[in-house]
Structure formats: structure tokens, C-alpha cells
Amino acid sequence: MSAERTLGTSRTLPYTPGEIYGAFASPELLAAWWGPDGFSNTFEIFEFKTGGRWKFVMHSPDGKDYANENIFSELVKDAKVVIHHICQPLFTLTVELTPVSDGTHLSWQQMFDDVQTAQAVKQIVGPANEQNIDRLTQVLSKVASPQ
């Protein structure tokens, strides 16, 4: 049943796990890449620690604002980031970073609390997650050294 609630993707990026993890840990970097193409972010609370809160507003290109509130459920330096989204839609995002010969294999798994929500947002969230990783790569290309 969890497979029906999970939307995921993976990709190998030419950066170290530490550089990718750092793009989550830095509010300036995270604000620059988080979200689909054209979105920007205003962070209200950013406590990058296990149990810490992350509250922000995503601004869409058409001027709409989307309030978001999360808890960092698990943080393993240079290896794993687990974010629990505590406002609608409810989900847990697990990002795992595995070193490989040409950089880091990034696994991005978003598990929604119910099947109905996962299926309802699948057509939007799938491409949005790919854009999110594209934006992460673009930010890292400016601040990190490719492997």
C-alpha cells in the first residue's frame, strides 16, 4: 500500500554528499533552489536540526503564496534528510545521499499520508520534484566543484 502513496525519483549528481547536504543545511542555498521552476521562497523559521521547524512561504510565478510548515524528522550529516510536511498535503520526504564514483546518487521519496492525496497530486508533484532537483543542480554548479 505504501507504494501507492509514494512518489519518487533518483538521480546521480556530480557533487559530493557533503555539498548536496550543505544545500539543504544552508537557508540561503535552500531558498534559492527549493520548489518548481519559477518559484521563490521566504523563510520564517529555519531550524536545521532533528526536530527543528522549517516554516516558509513559496511564491508562485503567478503571484500566489503557499504556506508550508515542516519538521526535520531525521538528519544524518552528508547522508540523509527526512522532512515531515505538517500542513496539507501531509507527507514525509526522505532524501538519501549515497557516494558513487561520479558523484552522489540522490534518492528522493515523498510518501503521502493517504493514497487519495498521492494520486491527486501525482501529475503535478512528479514534474515538480524533477524541477526541484534541476534547480538544486543549478545552485550547486555555482557554489560547488563538480566531481
C-alpha positions as CSV (number, residue, x, y, z in Angstrom):
1,M,0.0,0.0,0.0
2,S,2.9,2.4,0.7
3,A,4.0,2.2,-3.0
4,E,0.6,3.8,-4.0
5,R,1.3,6.7,-1.5
6,T,4.9,7.3,-2.6
7,L,6.2,9.5,-5.4
8,G,9.9,9.3,-6.0
9,T,12.8,9.9,-8.3
10,S,16.5,9.4,-8.2
11,R,19.5,10.9,-10.0
12,T,23.3,10.9,-9.9
13,L,24.6,14.4,-9.4
14,P,28.3,15.3,-9.9
15,Y,28.7,16.7,-6.4
16,T,29.8,15.2,-3.1
17,P,27.2,14.1,-0.5
18,G,28.5,16.9,1.7
19,E,27.9,19.5,-1.0
20,I,24.3,18.3,-1.5
21,Y,23.6,18.0,2.2
22,G,25.0,21.6,2.6
23,A,22.4,22.8,0.0
24,F,19.7,21.6,2.5
25,A,21.5,22.9,5.6
26,S,22.1,26.5,4.3
27,P,18.9,28.6,4.3
28,E,20.3,30.9,1.6
29,L,21.0,28.0,-0.7
30,L,17.8,26.1,0.1
31,A,15.7,29.2,-0.5
32,A,17.4,29.6,-3.9
33,W,16.5,26.1,-5.2
34,W,13.5,24.8,-3.3
35,G,10.4,24.3,-5.4
36,P,9.4,24.0,-9.0
37,D,10.7,26.3,-11.8
38,G,9.8,30.0,-11.2
39,F,9.0,29.7,-7.5
40,S,10.8,31.7,-4.8
41,N,10.7,31.3,-1.0
42,T,10.5,33.4,2.1
43,F,11.7,31.5,5.2
44,E,10.1,32.4,8.5
45,I,11.6,29.7,10.7
46,F,14.6,27.5,9.8
47,E,16.0,25.2,12.5
48,F,18.2,22.7,10.7
49,K,18.4,20.1,13.5
50,T,16.5,16.9,14.2
51,G,13.1,18.0,15.5
52,G,13.6,21.5,14.2
53,R,10.9,23.5,12.4
54,W,11.0,24.9,8.9
55,K,8.2,27.3,8.1
56,F,8.2,29.2,4.9
57,V,6.0,30.7,2.1
58,M,6.5,29.6,-1.5
59,H,5.7,32.3,-4.0
60,S,4.5,31.1,-7.4
61,P,5.3,32.8,-10.7
62,D,1.6,33.9,-11.0
63,G,1.8,35.7,-7.6
64,K,0.1,33.0,-5.4
65,D,1.5,32.3,-2.0
66,Y,1.7,28.8,-0.5
67,A,2.3,28.5,3.3
68,N,4.4,25.5,4.2
69,E,5.4,24.1,7.6
70,N,7.7,21.2,8.2
71,I,9.7,19.3,10.9
72,F,13.1,17.9,10.2
73,S,12.4,14.4,11.4
74,E,15.9,12.9,10.8
75,L,19.2,14.4,9.7
76,V,22.2,12.3,9.1
77,K,25.1,14.6,8.0
78,D,26.1,14.1,4.4
79,A,23.7,11.1,4.0
80,K,20.0,11.7,4.8
81,V,17.4,14.4,5.2
82,V,13.9,13.5,6.3
83,I,11.3,16.3,6.3
84,H,7.7,15.8,7.6
85,H,5.3,18.3,6.0
86,I,2.8,19.0,8.7
87,C,0.3,21.1,6.8
88,Q,-1.8,20.0,3.8
89,P,-0.9,17.9,1.9
90,L,0.6,15.7,4.6
91,F,3.7,13.8,3.5
92,T,7.2,12.8,4.5
93,L,10.1,13.5,2.2
94,T,13.1,11.2,2.5
95,V,16.3,12.3,0.6
96,E,19.2,9.8,0.8
97,L,22.7,10.6,-0.5
98,T,25.0,7.7,-1.5
99,P,28.5,8.4,-2.7
100,V,29.2,6.8,-6.2
101,S,32.3,7.0,-8.4
102,D,30.9,10.0,-10.4
103,G,29.4,12.0,-7.5
104,T,26.3,11.2,-5.4
105,H,23.3,9.1,-6.0
106,L,20.3,11.1,-4.7
107,S,17.1,9.3,-3.9
108,W,14.0,11.5,-3.4
109,Q,11.0,9.7,-1.9
110,Q,7.8,11.6,-1.0
111,M,5.3,9.4,0.9
112,F,1.9,11.0,1.4
113,D,-0.3,10.1,4.4
114,D,-3.0,8.7,2.1
115,V,-3.4,7.2,-1.3
116,Q,-6.1,9.6,-2.5
117,T,-3.8,12.7,-1.9
118,A,-0.8,11.0,-3.6
119,Q,-2.8,10.1,-6.7
120,A,-4.5,13.5,-6.8
121,V,-1.1,15.4,-6.8
122,K,0.9,12.8,-8.8
123,Q,0.7,14.7,-12.1
124,I,1.9,18.0,-10.5
125,V,4.4,16.6,-7.9
126,G,6.3,14.3,-10.2
127,P,7.5,17.0,-12.6
128,A,7.8,19.5,-9.8
129,N,10.3,17.2,-7.9
130,E,12.3,16.8,-11.1
131,Q,12.4,20.6,-11.4
132,N,13.4,20.9,-7.8
133,I,16.4,18.6,-8.4
134,D,17.3,20.5,-11.6
135,R,17.3,23.7,-9.5
136,L,19.5,22.1,-6.8
137,T,22.0,21.2,-9.5
138,Q,22.0,24.7,-10.9
139,V,22.7,26.2,-7.4
140,L,25.4,23.7,-6.8
141,S,27.0,24.4,-10.2
142,K,27.6,28.0,-8.8
143,V,28.9,27.1,-5.4
144,A,30.4,23.6,-5.6
145,S,33.1,21.7,-7.6
146,P,31.9,19.0,-9.9
147,Q,33.4,15.6,-9.3
